[in-house]
Amino acid sequence: MLDKIFRINHDCFRLEGEVTIYTDPFHLPEGLPKADLVLISHEHFDHCSPEDLAKVAKDDTVYLATEACREQIKGDLRVVKPGDKLEVKGVAVEAVPAYNTDKHFHPKDAGHVGYVFELGGKRIYFAGDTDRIPEMKDIQADIALLPVSGTYVMTAEQAVEAARDVGAEVTIPMNY
């Protein structure tokens, strides 16, 4: 069951269900529930923050992240790249591409990722830092967490089209 989704800030969400999942923890307050699983999209400081990871870590927390994050993460790290599919703590997770099409901040060849995962019977797409990309047409999700600032990622208008691409019933903006 997907009990709740909390937007904490930037690209950071806490999703509570059978397990507690965080996405890209950054500038976390103290005292948050601990993570079973942390999904990290790429190595930039506002997505892979060792100080913030420590705030939600417990002995058996599992981290999914790209190879570029390896040096910053202590604990059970599972390195992923676009196209990888795995199951962690009973959660099916797929790493999907995340990149810019008309900016240089997140090049496709860097291998940054977003994630599609299932929690409580809902397919959730956490896009990471990305523009609207052709691969989104192959993603189906009930809930989409999409960036909208337009500076380093897609615009709000492009995010509307991305939400249509993935067929999301609910879209929650981030990275604004």
N, C-alpha and C positions, 0 to 999 in steps of 0.2 A: 504494500500500500504506500502511495505517495501521500504523506501526511501534510507537509508544508514546504513551501519554497520561500526562503528569506533572501532578499537582495541586500547585501551588506554594503557594497560600494564598488565602483569601477566595474570590473568583470567578475567580482566575487559574489557567489551565491552559496547558500547552505541549503541543501535539499535533505529533508528528513523522511525516512520511510523505514524499510527493513534495515537499512544502514544509513549512516550520516555521511553525505558527500559534500565536499567543498570544491568550488572551481576557482582557480587563480587567486588564492588568498593574498590580500594586500591591505595594509593599514587596518588590521583587525583590532577591535577592542579586546581587552582582557575578559576572561570568564565565559567565552563561548563554549558550546558543547564540543567535545573532541571528535575528530574525524575518523571514520573507518576507511574512507577512500578520498584521495585528493587528485583532481584532474588539473594538470598544468599545461597550458597551451604552447608556451615558448619561454625562452630564457630572459626576456626583458624584465628589468627590476620590478615593474608594476604587475608582473604576472607570476614570477618565480622569486619569492621573497623568503629567504631562509628564516628571518626573524618572525615572520608571520606564520610560516609552516610550523615553527616550534610552538606557537601558541595553541595550535589545535592538534598537535601530535600526541599519540599514545604509542605504547610499545608495538602494537600490531597494525598501525596505520600503513596503508599501501599508497604509494605515489605513482601515478602515471605521468610521464613527461618525455619530452624529446631528449635526444642525446646531448644537446647543448646545455641542458640543465643539470647534468650528472654531478658536476663539482659542487653545486649549491645545495644538494639534497642529501640529508643523512637519513638512513633508514631503508625500508623495503621499497626500492625504486624499480619500476618496470619501465624500461625504455620503449617508446612507441614511435611509429612513423605512420604517415597517411596510409590507410588500407589495412592496418593491423586490427584484428578482432581477437578479443580475449574475454575471459570471465574472471572477475575478481570479487571475492566475498559474495558470490551469488548474483552479481550484477553483470549482465552482458554489456560490453563496451566496444565500440568501434572508433578508432582514430580516423578522422576525415581531414582532408586538406583545408588549410586556412592561409590565404595569401592576398596580396594586393594585385590588382590588375592595372592600375594607373598611377601608382605611387611606388616609392622605393623602400618603404619602412619594413615590409614583410614580404620579401621576394619568395616566389614559389619554390625555388631551389633550396631555401633554408629549411624546408621540411616542417614548418610550424603546423600545429594541428588544432582542430576542434574535436568535439566528441559527440557521438550519439550513444545514449545509454538508456536502459530500461529500468525504471523504478516504480514499483506498485502498479504494473500494467500500463504505464505511460511511457512513450518514447520521447526522450528529451534531447534536444539538439543544443549543445553549448558551442557556439560558433568560434570562440576565440577572436583574435584580431584578424579580421578578413574583410575583403570587399565582397560584393555579390559575385560569386564565381559559378561557372557552368556546372561544376560537380554538385551544387545544391539541388539541381533538378533530380538527382538520384537519391536524395535523402528524403525520407518520410518521417515526420515527427508530429506528436500531439502538441508539444510545447517547444517553442524556439526561444532561445536566449541570444539575442542578436545585437551587435554593436551598431551605434547610430551616429557617432560624432561627426563623421565626414572628414576629419583631419587625417587620422592614421588608418581609418577603416571606412566602410561604406557610409553613405548618408542615410538619414531617416527614410527618404523616399526609396532608395535602393533596398533598404531593409524591409519595406513593405513588399516589394517584389520578391525578395528572398523568402519571406514568410509564405507567400503564395507558392513559391517553388517547392517548399518542404511540406506544404499542406497543413501548417500548424493551426490548431484551433485557438491557441493562446500564444501570443508573442510578448515577450518582456524585453524592453530595451536595456542596453548596458553600454558602458564605455562612452559616457557623455559627460 
